[in-house]
Amino acid sequence: MTLKTWIASTLAAGLVASAAQAADDLTLQLKWVTQAQFAGYYVAKEKGFYDEEDLNVTIKPGGPDIAPTQVIAGGGADVMVDWMPSALAAREKGLALVNIAQPFKQSGMMLTCLKETGVTGPESFPGRTLGVWFFGNEYPFLSWMSQLGIPTEGGDKGVTVLKQGFNVDPLLQKQADCISTMTYNEYWQVLDAGIKAEELITFKYEDQGVATLEDGLYVLEDKLADEAFKDELVRFVRASMKGWKYAEENPDEAAEIVLEYDETGAQTEMHQKRMMREVAKLTSGSNGALDPADYERTVKSLLSGGSDPVITKQPEGAYTLEITDAALK
């Protein structure tokens, strides 16, 4: 190799190294395990959309023993995926979370009941045992019961709340009349267990007028004072929404990408492809920007809990449109 060639190759290597170093590191904490619920982020990573924005994104799965709010509070993530009721409740308790984007437009939450129990509508709930997820997932349910005027401490006029694990066992084992399910996940687990759709009655929170926003992107408020961090968020949201729209248009491919990132090996191709098609219904219609009307609807629902509301006062500064305004230019 001549000196001239060596210098050229060294310079080229240096440029490549500099380009690699130029990528900003950003960590995303998911609300739950690796699955198609979060396909947009995995697609953005796999397809190089984050690379195009000079971002090196680490995606951290959640799980039954992981509280995203604790992770972000402890500095273990820059951005987290959470449901708005949980985020607003945490904000009121002192963890200043701010919604910077809202990829999910619709709620996928519902209560699924066995028809044989005799449940025909919300008026049938008193005296029943209902399975409810906790760890921040209980707030939409508690808000709904408060609006219905149904106590959650049991008795003939109230409901007995069964702290439901993240499975459908209470319904299969008939420990509960109804359980919490998502349109894209647990409902299909019930069907896969051998129970037919006609043997079930479902109550979608959307249809009941008590739906609250799910799977938004949240950061800590004080970090938004950093202009460099805000620039990273703009690039992150832009790439993520590109991933989400790709996933909507290519659901089977998106599901296969998710499976590649599932280190547990617990997910199946059939379930993930089915989940992705259902999730696409919830992200459809969103460009990533939070609709203030959807925010106000969620807040109103959480405040209207009578003597036991999920939040006790109108939140201030709980969201910003600054990031999506810049990302969507």
N, C-alpha and C positions, 0 to 999 in steps of 0.2 A: 504494500500500500504506500502510495506517495504521501509526502507531507501534506500536500494540498488536499488529497482525498481524505486523509485522516482528520484534518481540520474540519472539512465539510461534514463528515459523518459525526464528528464530535459535536459540532454546532447543531446538527439535526437532532441528535439524541438529547441535547440540552433543551431544545425547543419542545420536544415531545414530553420531556420530564416536567418542564415548566407548565405545559398545557395540563398535564395530569395533576400537578400541584394546584392549579388554578381553580379546580372544582371545589365548591363549598360543601362541607359536610352538613347533613341535616338528618335528624332521627325522627321517625314517625312511630308513635305508639298506637297500635290498633286496639279496638275495644274488645275483640275476641280473637279466637284462633284463626290461623290461615284458612280462608275459605272465600268463595266468590262474593261474599258480602263486601270484600275489600278489593275486588278484582281490578278496579281502575288504577290502584297504586302499583300493583304487581305488573300490570300491563305497561304502565309508564316506565317502570324500571327495566323490564325485559325488552321493550321495544326501543330503548335508548332515548325516550322523551326527556328523562331527567338529565342524561348526558348532554343532550342538545342545549339544555339550560345551564350547563356547567355546575351541575349538582351531583353530589355523591350521597344518595339517599339510602339510609338503613331503615328497613321496615321491621319493627319488633312486634311479633304476635302477642295477643293477650291470652287470657285463659282464666279458669275459675279462681286461681290464686293471685291474679294480677289486677290491681286497681289502677287504671290509667291515670286517674287524678293524683294518686300518690307518686306514680312514676314521674309525671311532669313536674310535680311540686318538688321532688327530690333532684331534679336536673337530669333525669334519665332519658328525657326526650324533649325535642323542641316543639313538636306538634303532636296532638293526640286526636283520635276519633272518639266522639262521645255523643250521647243523646242530649238534647238541649235541657230536658228537665233535670237530669243529673248535673249538668254543667251549671245551670242557674242556681240549683240548690247548693252546690259547692261554692259558688260565688257569694251567695248570701252568708255562707258560713266562714268566709274569709279567704278562699282561694280564688283570686281574681282572674278567672278564665274569660277569654274573649273569642267569640265566633268570628273566624276570618273568611269562611267559605261554607257553602251548604250544598254538597253534591246530591244529597237525597232530597227529593221534592215531596214524596209521599211517605206515609208511615206503613210499615209492614206488620205492625203488631196486631194481634187479635187474641181473643179468648175462644178456645175450642172445647166444646162440651159433647158428651155422649147423649144422644137423643133419648136413650132408654132411662136417663135420670129424670126426665120430665121437664127439663129446662127448655123453655120456649122463647124467652126474652129476658131482658134485665129485671123485669118484675118478678121473675122466678128465682133470682139470686139469693134473697134472704133465706137463711136456714141452710144454705149450701156451703160446701167446702171448695174453695177456689185456689188453684195453684198459682203462685206469684213468684217471679224472679226478684231477687234483692240485689244488693251491691250497686244501687243507683238505678236499677231497672224497674223498681217498684213504683216510682213516682207517677207515671201515667195512670197506672191502675188505681192508686190511692186517690188521685185527682178525680178519676171517673166515679169511684164509689162516693166521694164527698159530694159531687154534683148530683148524684142520684139520691143522696141522703141515706145511704146504707152504711151503718157502722161496720168496722172491720175487726171487731173484738168478739165475734161469734154471737150466739143466741138466735132465737127465732126470727128476730127482725134484722139481724146482721149477717155477715158472712164470716166464716172461719177461714183465715188465710193460712194456707199451707206453704211454707217456704220451699219453693220448688227448686230442685237442682236443675242444671242445664240439660235436661233430658225430658222424656215424655212418660216416664215410668208411673207417676201418680195416676194418669188416666188409664194406662194399660192395666195397672193393678187395682184400679177402681178405689184409690185412696182419695180421689178428688172428683167432683162432678165436672169441673172444667179446669183447664190448664192454660197457661200462657204459651203462645206459639207465635212464630213469625211466618209470614206467608211464604217465605223462601227457604225455610229450614224445618222447624219442628213439626209443622202441619204435615209435611211429606213423610216425616219419620213415623207419624201415627199411621198414615196410609201404608207405609212399608211394613208396619208391624201386623198388617192384616185386617185393620178396621176399614170398612168401606166409607167413601165420602157421604153416601146417603144415610149412614149411621151417625153422622156428626152434624152439629149445628155450630156455626161460627159467628162471632161478633167482632167485626173489624173496627178498630178504634176510629178509622177514617169514616166509616158509615155511621158510627154512633155520635159523631161530632165532637169527639174528645181526643182526636189525633194530635200528637205533638211531634216536633221535628226530631228526626233521628240522624245519626251518622254525619254530624257536622265536623268541621276541622277547628280545633281550639288551640290557642297559645296563651301564655301568661301575659297579662296586661303590661307589666313593667318592661318586658322584652320588646314591646312595640315602640319604645323610645329609641331603639337602636336602628338607625336608617339602613345600615348594612344588612341587618337581620330582616327588615321589612322587604328589602330587595330580594333576598333569598326566598321569602314567602311568596312574593309575586311570581317568581320563576317556578316555585314548587306548585303553586295552585294552577298555573297555566299548563304545566306538564301533566299534572294529575288529571285535570279535566280533559285533556287530550286523550289520556289513558282511559278515562271513563267513557268517552264517546266512542272510542275504538271498541271497548268492551261491549257496549250496547249494540254496535253494528256487527260484531263478530263474537257472539256469546260462547259458541263452542270452543273457539280458539282461546278466548279469555279464560275459560274454565280449565283448559289444558295448561295454560301458563300458571294458573293458581296451583294446580297439582304439582308442577315442577318445584314450587317453593314450599310445599307442605313437607316439612322434614319429619313429621310424625308418621306419615304414611297412612293416617287414619281416614282420609277423605277418599271417596270413590268417584270415578269419572261420571257415572250416571247422576249421582246426587249433585255434584258441582255444576254440571251442565244444566240441570233442572233449576238449581239455585240461581245461576247466572241469568237465566231467562226471566225469573221472577224479580230479581234485583233490578234488571234493566227497566222494568215497569216503574220502579220507584225512583230511579235516577232520571228517567225520561222527562224532558221538560225543564230540567235544570241546566243552566250554563255555569253553575258553580256559585253564583251570587245569591246571597240570602235575600229572599223576598221579605221586606219589612212587614207585609200583611201576614205572612206565615209566622213571623216572629211574634207579632202582636197576638195572633190567635193562640199560640202556644202559651204565652205569658198569661193571657186571660184565663185559659183553662187551668193553669197552675195556681192562679190567685183565687179562683172561684171554688175553693174547698171548704166554705163555711168556717167552722171554728178550727179546722185543721188543714189549712192550705199547704201546698208543697213549698211555696215561697210566700212571704208575708208582706212584701212591698214591691213596687214597680222597680225592676232592675235599671241601673244606669250604666252606660258604657259597656254593656254585655256583648255588643257586636260592633264590627266595623266593616264598611263597604270599601274602604281604601284599598285593600289588597286586591279584591276582585275587580275593582274599577281599573286598576293598573294592569292586571293580568289579562283582562278581556279587551283591551284597546286594540 
